[in-house]
Structure formats: structure tokens, C-alpha cells
Amino acid sequence: MKNKKRKLLIEPDTFLWRTETSNLFYNTVSCQSYLFPNTDLISLYCDKIADIKNLYVVDIEEEDWKDKTLNNWLHEIVKRRLGFFWEQEKSESSIISFPPLLNLQSDIDRIEAAEDRDIGEYAAQNWNEFSVYLGGESKFPDLYKQVPYPVNDNKILNFQDLQVFLSSADNSYLNTINVIGNLFSYSAKSELMDLLYSIPVKKNFYLTASHASLFVKEIVNMELSDYKLYIYYEGEEAASIHQELIDRNLPFCWIYLISSEEQNGELERLETSYGSEYIEVHPIYTGENLLFFENNIYSTEEDILQSHYDKQDIFAHQVMNTNFWGRLSVLPDGKVYSNLNHPPIGTLKDRVYDLIVDEMKSKRSWRWMRDDMLPCKNCLYRYLCPSPSNYEIVIGKTNLCYVKP
């Protein structure tokens, strides 16, 4: 080894996260992880790995190599394919690796750096989904704050305001419009359908089985493409329309709302009868079924480490809320929301660009991340967890997991 230098190279798909007491390696390709405690020497080597100037390559000193704890640690890294050893001749050029570096911040930086110049293009490309709530009656009045569900509201959405709001914006980055509620009781149904037809994006209609029956009858008279029906399962009504939807080759999916383990039997029968490909299960919190969420929704450490996120997923978790980013909703009173659990950010009479810029500058919803909340901000697994969702808000608990940071 006199003419060679032993080095440790960390794989470019391996992340290193650290706290004062412990550290975690995670490789996004192999999904291998390594949780280990700090020692003075291991902490020193982690400092070197984390130093961007070293480009994920660390010289292993001969004296350190003889340290049993460090040697075991180094071999465990290699064993788990998180890195590898390299013996470099003194005359050889230095070898390098490329640590995973975040490169998704640019749009946010541009927005925050902008003053009076036009930033419409930057804003528009971050608006991807728009949900339109038509109002009417709702079986579960507050459920719209958890999942897409009709809102209990007798107000009528002003179509002219909606049309101007959508028509005056750059919709080239918009990819989905959701229409939630009874389309057939909306006074401007025909005008709304014409507007939807004019916007080349995916349209999702959320409606009850009885309203789906009306949709099936009228679809032959509608000029509509690239759409899907999401129908709330409400028992026997489903049987009368399921086969008709299949026979007509209409794109649809049943939404099964589940709040207790007692419903599992019905869900299994439904999946057997209709096929699991036609069923989308949405857990709902009632205020009295926390145990159901703890048993079925909460994540364990094993669940988190098996999440199979790639590098871009992890980068996204570092700068945005992937559940809410790019999404706006409007209620029947014309108020626009980035999250229906929070106050409105404006109305349909505002410029959509102004609403997007304001939301991107804030940390209300689109940028509400685990870095901003306790105890998640102190957890090594925070970037391997899904972004905070509506469930955290309605339950009133930030970490729906069993991991103790």
C-alpha cells in the first residue's frame, strides 16, 4: 500500500442524512439503507463525505483503517452497495463521484428574486391541477377537506368568473381539471362543458351513482374527450350502473370510502365482483376512528425504508409538498384555495398568476414540508416520508408514523 492510497467512494445515488446522535445512508437505486450511531471517528468521516469539495470521495488513513469500529463501518457501507473501496496509485488521476445535489429550487428562487418584472411564465408552469366544486347537497359535509368530495353549499358558482379566470391564464402547463359535485343541477352546465371541451387537459368528474346514470344518458350528446368518471360507491346503486359503464366503454372508477376495518369484507366482495382495477380506496377520518388510521395508515420504519423513492422524489420532498404543489381549488362562492383546510388565497376575480406567486412565496400548502414541523424536522427519515397531507391536518398530528426521531 506504500504506493497506493485507499479511498472510499460513495455511490452517486446514495444520500447521507445526519443528526447529532445518528446517521442514515440511503441508496435510491438498490433501496439499501444503513442506520448507524455516531462515534468521533465515524463523525469525522461523515464530515468529509458531506463536504461537497470532496465529491463523495474520502481518503482512508492507515491508522484509521486499523480502528475496528471504523473498519466495520466502512465494510458495512461496501457490503450494502452504498459505496466501494478504491486503491489509487499515486501517479493516477483522482477519481470522483457525484453526490446527489438538489436542482429543483430554481423556479422558487426566480419567484422570490423577482420584483416588478413579468414572472407569468414561471408561475404558469407550476399550476398543474384545478378543482371546481359545484356545490349542492353533501352526505358528508366536511369530507371535502380530506378527499375530493362534493361540498355542502347552496351557492351557485359564477360561470362568467370561472370562464375569465381560466381563459385569461396560460393553461399550457395545466394537465387536469376536476369537476366535483352534481353537474346536472348546475345552471350553466352546457357552458361549463363547452369550456372544458376547449381546454385540452384531462377532465375528472366526481359524482354519485345516480348522477353518473344521468351522465351516461347525456354523454352521447356531449363533445368531450380525455375524461374519467370517479363515482362514490353507495351500495346497491352501483350494481345497476357498473355493467352499463363497461358496456359503453366509458372510463370510470368507483371510490370506496373506508373508515373502519369492519368494511374490509364489503371491500373484498366489491373487488371480487367488479375487479380491483375499478376500485379506488380512500380512507376517511371521522374524528372517532384514530385506531383505524394507526393500524392501517400509519407508517413503520420498515414501511418508510421500502418506499422506493428515486432521487427526484427525494429532491422534491426537500423543496415542496408533493401532495399540494401545483393544485388550486375553487368553491361555489368563488373563493380560491391552495388547500381547503386553510383560508382562501383569493377569488376567481384575481389573476391566477398573482395567486400562484403568492402561494409559492409562502409556506402555507405548496411548500409545507416536513422540514418545517416537529418532530419531523429532527427525523432522519423525513425525506423518505410522503409529504404532509390533509390527513395530518384533520387528525391534528404531523407525523402519522411510529418512528421516534
N, C-alpha and C positions, 0 to 999 in steps of 0.2 A: 504493500500500500504506500511505500515511500514516494513513488512517482504518480500515485493516483489520489484523487480526492473523492471521498464517499459523500454522496448527496442524497437528499430526499426530495423527490418531485411530487407535488400534489396534483392529482388529475384535474384538468380544467373544468370538469363537470362536478367537482366536489366543493361544497360550501363548508365554511367553518364559522360557527356561532359560539359566542363565549359569554360567560358570566364570571363573577368573582370566584365562584367555587367549582364550576364545572364547564365542560365544553362539549360541542357536538359537531362531528363531521357528518355530512350527508351527500351522497352522490346521486344525481338526478337520472343517470343512465342505468346504473345497477340497482338503485334504491337501497344500497347498503348504507348503514349508519354506524356510528361509533360514539357512544356517550362515555366520557371519561372525566375523572376528577383532576383538579389542578395539583401539581407539585411545583416547586420553584423552577426546576429544570424544564419540565414539560411546559410550564407557562412561558419560559424564555423562548422555547422553540415555537410555541404558538404565536408569540410576538413576531418572530421572524417570518413565519408563514403569512401572518396578516399584513406584514409590511409590503405594500404594493411595489416598492422598489426591488424587492427580491423575486418578483414574478413567480411566486409559488415554488421557488427552489431554495433549499436550505442546506448549507454545508453541515455535515455531521462531524463534530470534533472527535478525535480518537479517545480522549479521556471521557467524553460524554457517552461514547459508544459502549464503554465498559460499565456504565451505570445500568444496573439490572432493570430498574423501573423504566428508565427511558428506552432501553433496548427492547423491552417487551412492548412498550407503546409504539415504537417505530415498526416493529414486525407486525403488530396488530393492524396498523394502517395499511401495510402492504397486503396482508392476508385478506383484508376486506376490500381490496381493489380500490382504495381511496387514494392511493399514491404508489410510488415504486422507488426502488433504490437505483442509483446511477453512479458508476465509478468512472470518473473523468480523468483522463491523462492530463498532466499539467500543460502539455502543448496543445490540447484540444480547445476549440472554442467553447464558450459557456453554453450550456443547454438551458432552455427556458420552458416554462409552462405559461398558461394564460388564465389567471383567476377569473371567476365569473363576476363580471362588473355590470352594474346597473346602467342601462341606457334608455330607460323609459321616461325619464324626468323631463325631457326636452319641451314637450307641449306645456307642461305646468310651469316650467321656468319661463317660457316665452310669454305666457299669460301674465305671470306675476311681474315680469320685467316691463311689460307694455304699459304705456301711459295713454295717450290720446290717439295713437295710430290705429288703423283698422286691423282688428285681430279676428275678423269674422271667419276667415278660413281655418285658423287654429281652433276656434270654438266649434265650428260646424263639424269638424271631423271627429269630435268627441261626443256627439249626440247620436246614439245608435238605436234607441228604442223609445217609443211614445205610447202611453196607455191612456185610452179615452174611456172614462166612466160615465155611462149614460144616465144613471140614476134609476129610480123606481123603488120597488119593494125588495127587501132582502131578508132571507130566512135567518141569517146570522149577521146582524148589523155591523159588528166591529171586525169581522173576519177579513175585510179588505186590507187591514193593516198588517196581515200576516202573509196572505197569498192572494193572487188575482181572484177577486170575488165581487159580485155586484154590491154597490153601496146603497144604503137605505136613505134615499133623498128624493123628495118630490120636485126639486128644482129641475128645470129643463136647460140643458147645455145649449148656449147660444151658438148656432151653427155658423153665422157670419164671422164671429170672433175666432172660431176654430179654423175656418177656411183661411182667413187672413193670416193667422198665426203660422199655419203650415205652408201656405203659398208664398209667404214673404221670406221664408228661411231657405237656406241651401240644404236640400234633402238628399244630396248625393251620398252622404255617409249614413243616413238613416236606413236601417235594414229591417225593422219590424214595427208594425203598428198593432196594438192590442185594442180591441173594442170589447168592453166588459159591461154586460147588462142586457136588458131587453131591447134589442134593436127595433123590434116591431111596434113598440109603444112610443118610439122617438118620432116627434112630429116632422123632423127633417130627414127621415130615413133615406129617401131617394137621393136627396142632395148629398148626404153623407156617403152613400155607396158610390156615387159618381166621383166624389172627391177621392175616395180610397182607390178607385179604379185608375185615377190619373197619376197616382204616386206608385212607382214601380218597386214596391217593397213587399215583404211577407206580411200577410194580414192574419191575425189570430182572433177568433170570435169566442168569447167565454159566455156560455149561456146554459139555461136549464134544459132538461129533456123536452119539455113542452114547447119551449121557444125553438129548440132545434128542429122539431117537427114542422114548424112554420117555415124555418129556413130551408128545409128540404123541399117544401112545396113551392117556394118562391125562387129557388136558386136557378131554375130554368129561365127565369125572366131577368136574371141579374148578369151584368157583364163583370165578371170577377175572375181573377186568376191568382195563383200562388197564395192560397189561403188554407186555413185549417180550423176545424171546429173543436173547441175544448168544452165538453159537456159535463156538468156536475151530475154525478151518479146519485139518484134519489130513489132507488129501489125498483119497483115493478115497471115504472115508466120506461126504464132502459130497454126492457125486452121488446117493446113494441116498435122501437126505432132502430135498434142495433143492426138488425139484418137489412133493413131498408137502406141504411147508410152504406153498408157493404155492397149491396146490390147496385146502388147508384155510383159506386166507386168514389165516394166523397171522402176526403181526408178528414179524419176525426180521431179523438181520443177521449176516453172517459176520465174525469178527475174524481178520484176516490178520496174523500176527506176522512182521515182516521184520527181518533183521539183516545182510543183505548185498545188494549190487547184483546178485548172481547170481540172486536171487529175483525180479527185476523181470519176467523173461519169464513165469514162472508166474503172477505177479500180473496181468499184462496178459491172459493167457489166461483167468484166472478172471473178470476184469471183463468180458471179451467173452462168456463163456459164461453168466454169472449176472446181469450188469448191475452197473455200478459203484454203483448205489443200494443194493445188497445187501452191499457190501463196506466194512468199516471197517479201515483200515490202522494198526497200532500198531508203530512201531519199537521194538526192544528192544536193550539194551546187554549184550553178552556178556562184557565185560572185554578182548576182543581185537579189537573192531571200531570203535575210535575213528575211524579214517579214514572209515568209512561214515557216521558221525554228522557228521564235519567236512564231508563232501561233500554231504550230503543234509539235515541238520537244522540245522546252524549258520546263523546269520543274517548277512547282509552289511548294510552301511549302507543300501543300496538297499531290501533286504527290510524293514528296520525302518521306513523312511520311507513305505513302501507298506502299512503295517499297517492304515490306515483306522480307527483308534480314534476314538470320539466323546469328548465332554468327560467323560461319566460313566465311561467306561473309564479315562481318564487319572486322574480323581479316585480311582477305586478302586485303581489301582496305587500311589497315594500313601499309602494307609492300610491296605491289606490284600493278602494273597496270593490272587488270584482263582482259582488252581488248587486251593487247600486250604480256603478260607474256607467255613464252614458245614458241613463234612464230618467225620463221625465213622465209625470202623470198629471192629468187634469181631471178635476171633479166637476159635477154638474153646475156648480156655481161659478165656474171659470177660473178657479184658483189653480195654480200650477205648483207641483211639488217635486222635489228630488227624492223624497221619502215620505210616505203617507203617515208615518208616525211623528213627523216633525212639522213645524209651521210651514205655510206655503212660502215659496221663494219669489212669487209674483203672480201675474194673471195672464190670460190669453191676450190681453191688450199690450203686454210688454213685448219688446223684441226678444226673440228666442236667444239671440247671441248674448244679450245682456244677462239673461238668466243663467246661461251656461258659464259665462265668465265669472259671474258672482259665485256660482257653486264651485267652480274649480279653484277659486281663491280661498274658499272656506274649507273647513273640515267637518261640515255637517253630515254629509252622507257619502258623496262620491270619494272623499278622501278620509273617511272614518276607518282607521286601521287599528290593528292590534298593538301597534307601537304606541298608540295614544291612550291605552286603557290599562288599568290594573285589574288582575295580576298579570295579564298577557304580556305587557311590555317588559317584564322581567323573565319571561319564559324562553328557553332555548328553542322551543318548537313553534314559535309564533308565526313564522313564515311558511310552515308546513301545514298550518291550520287553514280552513276556509276563512274568508273574510267574515267579519261580523254580519249577521243577518237580522231580519225582522224578529226572529225568534228571541234573540238576545234582548231586544228592546221590550217585547211584550212580556217576557218572563222576568225581566229586570235583573239579569245575570249576564255578565260579559263573557264568561268562559264556560261554554257548555261542554265540559270535559272533566276527566278525572285526574288530570296531570296537576301536580303541585309544583309551581316554579321554585 
